[in-house]
């Protein structure tokens, strides 16, 4: 990517906390919440602005307060003097902020640079743009089986071609039994968020799960902890469905070994820490012959819009995070019959 300097000698950065009430209790194997605090990053200079979002994740020891402290430290260290993407990349590599904050900063910078140069974000990144509306999975959080029918009806989940079911070890069978009773044959992502401790416990559960009438599993996502690499290698190809990595993919991941453990990778820009590293992860995944999935955290449409810019590189998209937010503030993406439509020309 060529180095082109903006018209201003210094860029102005701001951070604004976003208090986001959720439409329902968001429960996964690790925790449950009814609100989320994300951060809006904005960079301005030379008559152009760019916005990015940071969605802190406690799994990676990220908190809104911690990210705000890191931002203040970056400001004091000279963040505003980074005039090119290369300079920003070097600066962030040197100071190493949390991944979510890094993504918010890098994406805001790239969005401003795309606006300044009159380019679409995919063109600036050198990736194909999505050909049209993007199908997304929709997520059912962990809940009691008796609540499933009402929730699916209220949220009209049948309009999505793919459903993602959050499960924990103890309740997975009953929850999946109810989902498959209501929507037999509907493709499902089963997401364990590291809920099973080892191979034996997963096998015992899976023997019952795979016998459920009407069960159709598109993929199983990260059922064991990331530390269980040997267990994943032993399970590879034995569960009757693709197994995707999420928490197992880190910046230092050996993708040849990831390929010995998994059939695909779920890449989240918030976890990758930016477009550039996210694209690297997707390329490494493809190079190993693995399937690609583009995921998200609980985010506003700004974060989801950012992910849409590279969605053409994914086999599966799970980008419903903004649909969980009760009063979504930006309106940059809209959902129509399970498809995501870009409602904004620029960030």
Buried (B, 14 or more C-beta within 10 A) or exposed (E): EEEEEBEBEEBEBBBEBBEBEBBBEBBBBEEEBEEBBBBBBBBBBEEBBBBBBBBBBEBEEBEBEBBBEBBEEBEEEEBBEBBBBEBBBEBBEEBEBBBBBBBBBBBBBBBBBBBBEEEEBBBBBEBEBBEEBBBBBBBBBBBEBEEBEEBBEEBEBBEBBBBBBBBBBEBBBBBBBBBBBBBEEBBBBBBBBBBBEEBEBBBEBBEEBEEBEBBEBBBBBBBBBBEBBEBBEEBBEEBEBBBBBBBBBBEEBEBEBBBEBBBBBBBBBBBBBBBBBBBBBBEBBBEBEBBBBBBBBBBBBBBBBBBBBBBBBBBBBBBBBBBBBEEBEBEBBBBEEBBBEBEBEBB
